[in-house]
Amino acid sequence: MGIFDSIMRGLGSLRPLSDAELEEEREALRQRYVSTGDDNESSRLYDELHRYDAEMIRRSNESYARENPNPPGPRHREHGWYLPNDD
């Protein structure tokens, strides 16, 4: 991990983490969230879980975009784009 990665991690960025590290930290955070009894702490952990989820979704979307560089065009129905099929 380079100096910029350590600085970003110190500032709270999740990007320098590998996928396995991200999943491990999220699971530890989820277990703390489930076991906490304090409402303020659970609210903070809930928001943190969503931050981890957003990073995991971002990585998943980037991976999909790399694997499928030219997605197929949108399909339309037999009778047109917005017309029902029950004629």
Buried (B, 14 or more C-beta within 10 A) or exposed (E): EEEEEEEBBEEEEBEBBEEEEBEEBBEEBBEBBEEBEEEEEBEEBEEBBEEBEEBBEEBEEEEEEEEEEEEEEEEEEEEEEEEEEEE
